[in-house]
Amino acid sequence: MTNTTANDSTYDVVVVGAGAGGLNSALVLARSRRRVAVVDAGHPRNAPAAHMHGFLSRDGMAPRELLATGRAELAEYGVDLIKSQVDRIDDAAPHFEVRLAGGPVLTARHVIVATGLRDDLPDIPGVRERWGSDLLFCPYCHGYEVRDQPIGVLGTHPGAVGHTLLLRQWSDDIVYFAHTQRPSEEDRERLTARGVRIVEGTVKRLVVEDDRLRGVELAEGHTVSRNAVFVVPTMVPRDALLTGLGCAKDDNGWVTTDRAGRTSVPGVWAVGNVIDPRAMVVTAAGMGAATAFALNQELVDDDIARAVGHHRTATPLPPLPPLVR
């Protein structure tokens, strides 16, 4: 990300996070002639993936290419792109103070938090090393690329059986590795009815040769050949900035917003995976646009209220002299 230092650190909006949601919200706001800064530390969630999919006109594009293109577009509109970590956001009504690592403070009328989430992966040798290449999560993002191939699913998460049943439409050769999530009798029947093979035992490691996944080795001593393996990570929202401001959460521990991205704290907005673990890149971009629309309208209303207040207290202008004919 380009390092840009503004002469004035006061903004209409500071966006924290430069993924698709954050960048798209900044784009719409910049085109609305708002003064915007985007702060990001440069560690996108989808960095391990070579390609992204399901985004009309961008299908197959490298995630980093999309983000680089977005940053270049924002620079053309005068958005300040700041590579830094945000330590915290303080509510200093009527504005917010966005405190960056190392001491700088940005002042904003509103803030958008688009910090995404963290994928916690099971502690199995090979999983982290192959993450994003042939150790995958999202069928809608990567299922087509491994269609009709031998696929495995690791039973490391309560949602693993459902994930397996979903993946069945991409391949006839699916193996469910029970590992720590042995299926119930009902789930076992569902898997079997769909032609999924169930392998009992403990997964020891992923077998990798010549930089390619070859199979799944079990602690019991045998290896099952697979070309790709799917796993459901534990998704942890990077929401410390939001919770630090007192934003309300739902029963599952995720910060709540309305459809426009408003949190329970006025002036604080959130978009993307930080509030919705299911949001794909294209979804997050749409969320960013919707938030920008609603946020700009609030800025318009505030601008009008300020203008009316100033008008009511301002000294009247002297009358114009009469016209001379």
C-alpha positions in Angstrom: 0.0 0.0 0.0 1.2 3.5 -0.8 2.4 5.5 2.2 0.6 8.9 2.1 1.0 11.6 4.7 -1.8 14.2 4.7 -1.2 17.7 5.7 -4.5 17.5 7.7 -5.3 14.4 9.7 -9.1 15.2 9.9 -11.3 13.1 7.6 -15.0 12.6 7.0 -14.4 8.9 7.1 -11.5 6.7 8.1 -11.7 3.1 6.8 -9.7 0.5 8.7 -8.9 -2.5 6.4 -8.2 -2.5 2.7 -9.9 -5.6 1.5 -12.7 -5.5 -1.0 -15.3 -4.2 1.5 -13.1 -1.4 2.8 -11.8 -0.3 -0.6 -15.2 -0.3 -2.2 -16.7 1.8 0.6 -13.8 4.2 0.3 -14.3 4.4 -3.5 -18.0 5.3 -3.3 -17.3 7.9 -0.5 -14.5 9.4 -2.5 -16.7 9.8 -5.5 -19.2 11.5 -3.2 -16.4 14.1 -2.6 -15.7 13.0 1.0 -12.3 13.2 2.5 -11.3 9.6 3.2 -8.3 7.7 4.6 -7.8 4.0 4.4 -5.5 2.4 6.9 -4.3 -1.2 6.5 -1.3 -3.3 7.7 -1.1 -5.3 4.5 -2.1 -8.8 5.6 -5.2 -9.8 3.6 -7.0 -13.0 4.6 -7.0 -14.5 1.1 -3.3 -13.8 0.4 -2.4 -17.5 0.2 -4.9 -18.0 -2.6 -3.6 -17.8 -6.2 -7.0 -16.9 -7.6 -10.5 -15.8 -6.5 -13.7 -16.8 -8.1 -17.4 -15.9 -8.2 -16.8 -12.2 -8.8 -18.4 -11.2 -12.2 -15.7 -9.8 -14.5 -13.0 -10.7 -12.0 -13.3 -14.5 -12.0 -9.9 -16.0 -11.8 -8.1 -12.8 -10.8 -5.4 -13.0 -8.2 -6.6 -11.4 -4.9 -3.6 -9.2 -4.6 -4.2 -7.9 -8.2 -7.7 -6.9 -7.3 -6.5 -5.1 -4.2 -3.7 -3.3 -6.0 -6.1 -2.2 -8.7 -8.5 -0.9 -6.1 -5.8 1.1 -4.3 -4.7 2.6 -7.6 -8.3 3.7 -8.3 -8.6 5.3 -4.9 -5.4 7.2 -5.3 -6.8 8.8 -8.4 -9.7 10.2 -6.3 -7.3 11.6 -3.6 -7.9 9.0 -0.9 -5.1 8.8 1.6 -3.7 5.2 1.7 -1.8 4.7 5.0 0.1 1.5 5.7 -0.1 1.0 9.4 -1.8 -0.8 12.2 -4.6 0.8 14.1 -4.1 0.2 17.8 -7.5 1.5 18.9 -10.3 3.9 18.1 -11.5 6.4 20.7 -15.0 7.9 20.7 -14.2 11.5 21.3 -17.6 12.9 20.4 -18.5 14.6 18.1 -15.6 12.8 16.3 -13.5 9.7 16.6 -9.8 9.4 17.1 -8.1 6.6 15.2 -4.8 5.9 16.9 -2.1 4.3 14.7 0.9 2.3 15.8 3.7 4.6 16.7 1.6 7.5 17.8 -0.1 9.3 14.9 -3.8 10.0 15.4 -6.4 10.5 12.7 -9.7 12.4 13.4 -12.8 11.2 11.7 -16.5 12.0 11.7 -17.3 8.4 11.0 -15.3 5.1 10.9 -15.7 2.0 8.9 -14.1 -1.2 10.3 -13.4 -3.8 7.6 -10.7 -5.8 9.4 -11.9 -9.3 8.4 -11.4 -12.5 10.3 -8.7 -15.0 11.2 -8.8 -18.6 10.1 -7.6 -20.9 13.0 -6.5 -24.2 11.4 -6.2 -27.6 13.0 -2.8 -28.5 14.2 -2.0 -31.2 11.7 1.3 -31.3 9.9 0.9 -30.0 6.3 -2.3 -28.1 6.9 -0.9 -24.6 7.3 1.7 -25.2 4.6 -0.9 -26.3 2.0 -3.5 -23.7 3.0 -4.8 -21.9 0.0 -3.3 -24.2 -2.6 -4.7 -27.8 -2.3 -5.9 -27.5 1.3 -9.1 -25.5 0.9 -12.2 -24.3 2.6 -14.8 -22.6 0.3 -16.4 -24.9 -2.3 -17.9 -21.9 -4.1 -14.4 -20.3 -4.4 -12.4 -23.4 -5.3 -14.6 -26.4 -5.8 -14.8 -26.1 -9.5 -11.0 -26.1 -9.9 -10.9 -29.6 -8.2 -14.1 -31.0 -9.8 -14.2 -34.7 -10.4 -11.0 -35.3 -8.5 -10.4 -37.4 -5.4 -11.3 -35.0 -2.5 -11.0 -35.4 1.2 -12.6 -33.6 4.1 -11.0 -33.4 7.5 -13.3 -34.0 10.5 -11.9 -31.3 12.7 -14.9 -29.0 13.0 -18.6 -29.5 14.0 -19.5 -28.3 10.5 -17.4 -30.8 8.7 -20.1 -33.3 7.8 -22.3 -30.6 6.3 -19.3 -29.3 4.4 -18.7 -32.8 3.0 -22.3 -33.2 1.9 -22.1 -29.8 0.1 -18.8 -30.8 -1.7 -20.4 -34.0 -3.0 -21.8 -32.1 -6.0 -18.3 -31.3 -7.2 -17.0 -34.8 -7.2 -18.2 -38.5 -7.0 -15.0 -39.4 -5.1 -15.3 -37.9 -1.6 -13.8 -39.3 1.6 -14.7 -38.0 5.0 -11.9 -38.4 7.5 -13.7 -38.8 10.9 -10.6 -37.7 13.0 -12.1 -35.9 16.0 -15.6 -35.5 14.5 -17.1 -39.0 14.3 -20.4 -38.7 12.5 -23.6 -39.6 14.3 -25.7 -42.5 13.0 -27.9 -40.1 11.2 -25.0 -38.3 9.6 -23.4 -41.6 8.7 -26.5 -42.6 6.9 -26.6 -39.3 5.0 -23.0 -39.6 4.0 -23.3 -43.2 2.9 -26.5 -42.5 0.9 -24.6 -39.8 -1.0 -21.8 -42.1 -1.8 -19.3 -40.6 0.6 -16.7 -43.0 2.0 -16.0 -42.7 5.8 -12.5 -43.3 7.0 -12.2 -43.8 10.7 -9.0 -43.1 12.7 -6.8 -40.1 13.5 -5.3 -38.0 10.8 -1.5 -37.8 11.3 -0.5 -35.5 8.4 -1.0 -34.5 4.9 1.4 -36.2 2.5 3.1 -33.8 0.1 5.5 -34.7 -2.6 7.0 -32.4 -5.3 5.0 -29.5 -3.8 1.7 -31.3 -4.4 -0.7 -32.9 -2.0 -0.7 -36.6 -2.5 -2.9 -37.9 0.3 -3.8 -38.1 4.0 -1.8 -40.3 6.3 -3.5 -41.8 9.3 -1.9 -42.5 12.7 -3.0 -46.1 12.3 -0.5 -46.5 9.5 -2.1 -46.2 6.1 -2.5 -43.4 3.6 -5.5 -42.5 1.5 -4.7 -40.9 -1.8 -6.3 -37.5 -2.4 -5.7 -34.6 -4.8 -7.3 -32.0 -2.7 -8.5 -31.7 0.9 -11.0 -29.4 2.5 -11.2 -28.2 6.1 -13.5 -26.0 8.0 -11.4 -23.5 10.0 -12.5 -21.8 13.2 -13.3 -18.3 12.0 -12.4 -15.6 14.6 -13.5 -12.0 13.7 -10.8 -9.4 14.0 -13.2 -7.2 15.9 -11.2 -5.8 18.8 -11.6 -2.2 17.5 -15.4 -2.7 17.4 -15.7 -4.3 20.8 -13.4 -1.6 22.2 -16.0 0.9 21.2 -18.7 -1.1 22.8 -20.5 -2.4 19.7 -23.1 -5.0 20.5 -22.7 -8.7 19.6 -25.2 -11.4 18.8 -25.5 -14.7 20.7 -22.8 -16.3 18.5 -20.3 -13.6 19.4 -20.3 -11.6 16.2 -20.8 -7.8 16.1 -24.3 -7.0 14.9 -25.1 -4.4 12.2 -28.2 -3.4 10.2 -28.3 -4.0 6.5 -26.4 -0.8 5.8 -23.5 -1.8 8.2 -24.5 0.4 11.1 -23.3 -1.0 14.5 -25.0 -0.1 17.8 -22.6 2.8 18.2 -23.5 5.9 16.2 -20.9 6.7 13.6 -19.3 3.3 13.7 -19.8 1.0 10.7 -18.6 -2.5 9.8 -18.4 -4.5 6.6 -17.1 -7.8 5.3 -15.9 -10.8 7.2 -15.5 -9.0 10.5 -19.3 -9.2 10.8 -20.2 -12.0 8.3 -18.0 -15.1 8.0 -19.9 -16.2 4.9 -19.1 -13.1 2.9 -17.1 -13.8 -0.3 -15.0 -11.1 -2.0 -17.9 -9.9 -4.2 -20.2 -9.9 -1.2 -17.9 -7.8 0.9 -17.5 -5.3 -2.0 -21.3 -5.0 -2.2 -21.5 -4.5 1.5 -18.9 -1.7 1.3 -20.9 0.1 -1.4 -24.2 -0.2 0.6 -22.5 1.2 3.7 -21.0 4.1 1.8 -24.4 5.1 0.5 -26.0 5.1 3.9 -23.0 6.8 5.6 -22.8 9.6 3.1 -26.5 10.3 3.6 -25.8 10.7 7.4 -23.0 13.1 6.5 -25.4 15.0 4.3 -27.9 15.3 7.1 -25.2 16.4 9.5 -23.9 19.0 7.0 -27.5 20.4 6.7 -28.0 20.5 10.5 -24.7 22.3 10.9 -25.5 24.8 8.2 -29.0 25.5 9.6 -27.5 26.1 13.0 -24.9 28.4 11.7 -27.5 30.2 9.6 -29.6 30.8 12.7 -26.8 32.4 14.7 -25.0 34.2 11.9 -25.1 38.0 11.6 -27.5 39.0 8.9 -25.9 40.4 5.8 -26.7 44.0 5.1 -29.4 44.6 2.5 -28.4 45.1 -1.0 -28.5 48.7 -2.2 -31.5 49.7 -4.4 -31.1 49.2 -8.1 -30.4 52.4 -9.9 -32.3 52.7 -13.2 
